[in-house]
Amino acid sequence: MDAASQLLPEVPLTEARRPVPPNAPPSTGAAGGPATAASAAAAAPAPAMDREFIERNQIVERYLSGRLPPRGALEFERFCATHPDLLDALGLPARVHAGLRLLESGGKPAPWEQKKRPAWEKPPVLIGFALLVVILLVVAAVLAMQIGDRGRKIAALEQRIAEQPLSPATTTRTIKLVPARGGPTKTPAVLVGGGPVQFADLKIDLAWSKFSNFRIIIDREDQGRVAVLHNIEKDSNGHVRIAFNSSALGPGNYDFTIQGLTWRGEPVAQAWATIAIQR
């Protein structure tokens, strides 16, 4: 392979090397014999880079299209560095401008222009997103702590309800309760608790009733039935007595329904009362 074909592998062999006339004497080597084709090609000088060579072999077109070998491109760049006026003579600026116009018409950015970054890649957006993530992490941590504390409180309350602790009464309080005869009441007639635990002794005045045995139904307002006490007999003073520890009942209002029992055990409504329990 001769030097021209190494520089420009696409150039036809007839353009890179001139044919030897048939009647020309054969060249001789160091020993005086005929030289081989390989030694002749190696001894041939590299073609000179000039304007004629550039135009004849379309160096500019091949350089711009990327088809020029690396060695040829290097030689062409060196030649242009020492002969800058050749660029104008070859019309290279006009070709570059034409290419830029094509890029602009096609909506493509110039090679030296930086591509527009998406909005989410811009520094302000990234910083804002990072701050939002930090805030969300802090809020999540606070909520997790609150939920953990609330869970522990709920567990403690559930355990307390399951165990139903009963505090010892320090005092005994006798309470005379006069029930209503006209119907159920929602206003507490008496308040129990609110301080030290008491042992409340209720005396329900039923002296006016003709019945001697009674059934008392106790309901907690807005919750449900607490107890049903059967066959409670009134004493000689006409009182029906009920005693209880004030810590045995939760805070709230309790409705009492008092029914007299016939000799057959049939209930007959007699009176109603409401008491309030405080802790």
ZAKOLLO-472269 format. One line per field, with one value per residue (C-alpha): y negated, x negated, z; residue in three letters. Coordinates in Angstrom, 2 decimals, always signed. Example, Ala and Ser with C-alpha at 12.3 -4.5 7.8 and 13.67 -1.06 7.14 Angstrom:
// residues 2
Y = +4.50, +1.06
X = -12.30, -13.67
Z = +7.80, +7.14
selum = Ala, Ser
END
This chain:
// residues 279
Y = +0.00, -3.38, -6.59, -8.17, -5.19, -5.27, -8.92, -8.58, -4.92, -5.78, -7.47, -5.23, -3.76, -5.52, -8.91, -8.11, -6.47, -7.19, -4.03, -3.12, -3.13, +0.34, -0.47, -1.95, -0.09, +1.91, +0.43, +2.23, +2.89, +2.88, +6.17, +4.95, +7.19, +6.05, +4.39, +5.82, +3.92, +3.65, +2.02, -0.39, -1.39, -1.90, -4.07, -6.24, -9.70, -10.80, -12.99, -16.69, -18.32, -21.34, -22.91, -20.78, -17.60, -18.73, -19.56, -16.50, -14.07, -15.92, -16.27, -18.91, -16.84, -13.72, -15.63, -17.15, -13.82, -11.97, -9.62, -10.86, -8.52, -9.86, -10.32, -12.17, -14.37, -15.25, -16.17, -18.26, -20.13, -20.83, -22.14, -24.44, -25.73, -26.86, -28.01, -29.63, -31.59, -28.29, -27.92, -30.97, -29.85, -26.46, -28.09, -26.33, -29.22, -29.24, -25.49, -25.83, -28.62, -26.55, -23.64, -25.89, -27.19, -23.62, -22.88, -26.00, -25.19, -21.68, -22.93, -21.43, -23.35, -24.40, -21.99, -24.49, -25.31, -23.52, -21.39, -22.72, -20.84, -19.63, -21.70, -19.01, -19.03, -22.75, -23.60, -25.58, -22.73, -20.17, -22.28, -22.75, -19.04, -18.23, -20.66, -19.12, -15.65, -16.85, -18.48, -15.32, -13.22, -15.53, -15.47, -11.69, -11.37, -13.64, -11.75, -8.44, -9.69, -10.93, -7.70, -5.73, -7.77, -7.48, -3.75, -3.39, -5.43, -3.36, -0.16, -1.43, -2.41, +0.95, +2.73, +0.57, +1.27, +4.98, +5.02, +2.69, +1.45, +0.63, -1.98, -1.57, -3.93, -6.32, -7.68, -6.54, -8.92, -8.45, -9.95, -10.26, -10.16, -11.29, -9.88, -11.46, -9.89, -11.49, -9.87, -9.50, -12.46, -13.53, -15.99, -14.37, -14.58, -13.91, -13.94, -11.12, -11.29, -14.21, -13.82, -10.95, -7.59, -7.26, -4.36, -5.73, -4.52, -5.46, -5.60, -5.81, -7.14, -4.87, -5.22, -6.42, -3.28, -0.43, +2.13, +3.68, +5.40, +3.62, +4.15, +1.43, +1.10, -0.99, -2.33, -4.46, -7.30, -6.90, -3.58, -0.72, +1.23, +1.54, +3.73, +5.09, +5.59, +7.97, +8.32, +5.46, +4.97, +1.57, +1.14, -0.03, -3.68, -3.08, -3.28, -1.02, -1.00, -0.51, -0.88, -0.91, -2.03, -5.24, -3.99, -0.96, -3.13, -5.20, -8.91, -9.87, -9.93, -6.85, -6.49, -4.50, -2.94, -1.69, +0.88, +2.39, +6.15, +7.70, +10.98, +12.64, +10.88, +8.58, +5.18, +1.93, -1.38, -3.49, -6.12, -7.37, -9.07, -10.09, -10.33, -11.61, -9.95, -11.96, -10.94
X = +0.00, -1.48, -1.40, +1.49, +3.76, +2.93, +3.88, +6.92, +8.05, +11.00, +8.84, +8.46, +5.04, +4.67, +4.96, +2.50, -0.21, -1.18, -1.60, -5.13, -5.71, -6.20, -9.63, -10.99, -13.98, -13.22, -14.42, -17.07, -17.46, -20.55, -21.75, -21.18, -18.10, -14.55, -12.79, -9.53, -6.24, -6.11, -9.55, -8.63, -5.44, -7.31, -9.90, -7.25, -6.93, -3.60, -1.51, -1.84, +1.19, +2.17, +5.33, +5.31, +4.95, +7.73, +10.15, +9.32, +9.83, +12.80, +10.98, +13.37, +16.50, +14.97, +13.73, +17.14, +18.91, +16.47, +15.24, +11.66, +9.26, +7.75, +4.33, +5.80, +7.93, +4.85, +2.85, +5.74, +6.06, +2.33, +2.43, +5.40, +3.57, +0.66, +2.86, +5.97, +6.68, +7.44, +10.63, +12.18, +10.97, +12.61, +15.89, +15.86, +17.55, +20.43, +20.89, +20.87, +23.47, +25.63, +25.46, +26.44, +29.41, +30.53, +30.26, +32.26, +34.98, +35.18, +35.55, +32.22, +29.92, +26.45, +23.69, +22.21, +25.55, +26.34, +29.43, +32.33, +32.62, +36.05, +37.74, +37.27, +33.48, +33.05, +31.27, +34.17, +36.57, +34.13, +33.52, +37.25, +37.85, +35.08, +36.58, +40.01, +38.59, +36.89, +40.13, +42.11, +39.57, +39.79, +43.60, +43.58, +41.24, +43.44, +46.58, +44.88, +43.96, +47.49, +49.01, +46.61, +47.55, +51.23, +50.86, +49.20, +51.95, +54.65, +52.93, +52.72, +56.41, +57.41, +55.41, +57.00, +60.49, +59.72, +58.46, +61.21, +59.22, +61.33, +60.08, +60.89, +63.53, +62.24, +65.63, +69.26, +71.90, +75.60, +77.74, +81.53, +82.97, +86.52, +87.39, +89.76, +93.17, +94.21, +91.64, +87.94, +85.68, +82.39, +81.30, +79.16, +80.81, +77.56, +73.80, +71.58, +67.78, +65.69, +63.17, +61.97, +63.55, +66.84, +69.03, +72.44, +75.49, +78.57, +81.91, +84.65, +87.85, +90.74, +92.92, +95.81, +95.82, +98.24, +95.66, +93.22, +90.89, +89.24, +87.05, +84.50, +83.00, +79.82, +78.81, +75.80, +76.85, +75.83, +74.12, +76.21, +77.63, +75.50, +77.54, +80.99, +81.67, +84.56, +86.79, +85.45, +87.64, +88.19, +87.44, +89.71, +89.02, +90.26, +86.75, +85.15, +81.41, +78.58, +74.90, +71.92, +68.29, +68.14, +65.03, +66.96, +68.86, +67.34, +68.05, +71.36, +75.10, +77.02, +80.78, +82.74, +86.07, +87.96, +90.72, +93.03, +93.59, +97.06, +97.62, +97.21, +93.86, +95.20, +93.38, +95.31, +93.50, +93.36, +90.61, +87.49, +84.27, +80.90, +77.58, +74.19, +70.86, +67.63, +64.00
Z = +0.00, -1.00, +1.05, -0.87, -0.33, +3.41, +3.58, +1.34, +1.13, -1.11, -3.80, -6.88, -7.36, -10.75, -9.02, -6.23, -8.37, -11.96, -14.15, -15.20, -19.01, -20.48, -21.95, -18.71, -17.28, -14.15, -10.90, -9.02, -5.33, -3.19, -4.73, -8.30, -8.90, -9.70, -6.75, -5.53, -5.74, -1.97, -1.72, -4.52, -2.76, +0.50, -1.24, -2.97, -1.31, +0.28, -2.02, -1.31, +0.34, -1.76, -3.12, -6.26, -4.20, -1.83, -4.63, -6.73, -3.83, -2.23, +1.07, +2.43, +1.73, +3.20, +6.26, +6.94, +6.45, +8.71, +5.96, +6.06, +7.90, +11.16, +9.56, +6.59, +8.86, +10.93, +7.85, +6.54, +9.84, +9.92, +6.35, +7.16, +10.24, +8.07, +5.14, +6.69, +3.50, +1.78, +3.84, +2.18, -1.24, -0.78, +0.36, +3.73, +5.68, +3.22, +3.65, +7.43, +7.29, +4.99, +7.40, +10.31, +8.33, +7.76, +11.47, +12.29, +9.76, +11.15, +14.72, +15.82, +18.17, +17.05, +18.10, +20.55, +22.15, +25.40, +25.28, +27.29, +30.54, +31.66, +34.33, +36.96, +36.37, +37.07, +40.36, +41.93, +41.28, +42.67, +45.78, +46.32, +45.89, +48.40, +50.94, +50.43, +51.04, +54.26, +55.48, +54.71, +56.60, +59.64, +59.55, +59.21, +62.20, +64.34, +63.33, +64.08, +67.58, +68.20, +66.95, +69.13, +72.23, +71.44, +70.93, +74.32, +75.99, +74.31, +75.38, +78.98, +78.96, +77.50, +80.17, +82.86, +81.54, +81.34, +84.92, +86.21, +89.21, +92.24, +94.68, +98.35, +99.72, +102.37, +103.46, +103.57, +102.29, +102.95, +100.19, +100.35, +96.86, +96.08, +92.62, +90.12, +89.63, +86.34, +84.02, +83.18, +83.99, +82.38, +85.06, +87.80, +91.21, +93.03, +92.32, +93.58, +93.60, +92.39, +95.20, +97.38, +96.65, +98.50, +99.54, +98.52, +100.47, +98.42, +100.23, +97.61, +99.19, +98.12, +101.24, +99.11, +96.92, +97.69, +96.61, +99.04, +96.55, +93.66, +90.63, +89.79, +86.27, +85.92, +82.48, +81.61, +79.34, +75.66, +76.39, +77.71, +80.58, +83.70, +86.08, +86.95, +90.66, +91.45, +94.51, +96.59, +99.62, +101.17, +104.86, +107.66, +106.72, +103.19, +101.66, +99.07, +99.80, +97.32, +98.37, +96.00, +95.68, +93.60, +91.76, +90.51, +88.02, +85.26, +85.03, +83.47, +84.14, +85.25, +84.88, +87.50, +86.57, +89.64, +89.14, +91.74, +91.64, +92.01, +93.87, +90.45, +89.89, +87.17, +87.04, +87.32, +86.72, +89.86, +89.73, +87.90, +88.99, +87.53, +89.37, +88.13, +88.84, +88.80, +89.23
selum = Met, Asp, Ala, Ala, Ser, Gln, Leu, Leu, Pro, Glu, Val, Pro, Leu, Thr, Glu, Ala, Arg, Arg, Pro, Val, Pro, Pro, Asn, Ala, Pro, Pro, Ser, Thr, Gly, Ala, Ala, Gly, Gly, Pro, Ala, Thr, Ala, Ala, Ser, Ala, Ala, Ala, Ala, Ala, Pro, Ala, Pro, Ala, Met, Asp, Arg, Glu, Phe, Ile, Glu, Arg, Asn, Gln, Ile, Val, Glu, Arg, Tyr, Leu, Ser, Gly, Arg, Leu, Pro, Pro, Arg, Gly, Ala, Leu, Glu, Phe, Glu, Arg, Phe, Cys, Ala, Thr, His, Pro, Asp, Leu, Leu, Asp, Ala, Leu, Gly, Leu, Pro, Ala, Arg, Val, His, Ala, Gly, Leu, Arg, Leu, Leu, Glu, Ser, Gly, Gly, Lys, Pro, Ala, Pro, Trp, Glu, Gln, Lys, Lys, Arg, Pro, Ala, Trp, Glu, Lys, Pro, Pro, Val, Leu, Ile, Gly, Phe, Ala, Leu, Leu, Val, Val, Ile, Leu, Leu, Val, Val, Ala, Ala, Val, Leu, Ala, Met, Gln, Ile, Gly, Asp, Arg, Gly, Arg, Lys, Ile, Ala, Ala, Leu, Glu, Gln, Arg, Ile, Ala, Glu, Gln, Pro, Leu, Ser, Pro, Ala, Thr, Thr, Thr, Arg, Thr, Ile, Lys, Leu, Val, Pro, Ala, Arg, Gly, Gly, Pro, Thr, Lys, Thr, Pro, Ala, Val, Leu, Val, Gly, Gly, Gly, Pro, Val, Gln, Phe, Ala, Asp, Leu, Lys, Ile, Asp, Leu, Ala, Trp, Ser, Lys, Phe, Ser, Asn, Phe, Arg, Ile, Ile, Ile, Asp, Arg, Glu, Asp, Gln, Gly, Arg, Val, Ala, Val, Leu, His, Asn, Ile, Glu, Lys, Asp, Ser, Asn, Gly, His, Val, Arg, Ile, Ala, Phe, Asn, Ser, Ser, Ala, Leu, Gly, Pro, Gly, Asn, Tyr, Asp, Phe, Thr, Ile, Gln, Gly, Leu, Thr, Trp, Arg, Gly, Glu, Pro, Val, Ala, Gln, Ala, Trp, Ala, Thr, Ile, Ala, Ile, Gln, Arg
END
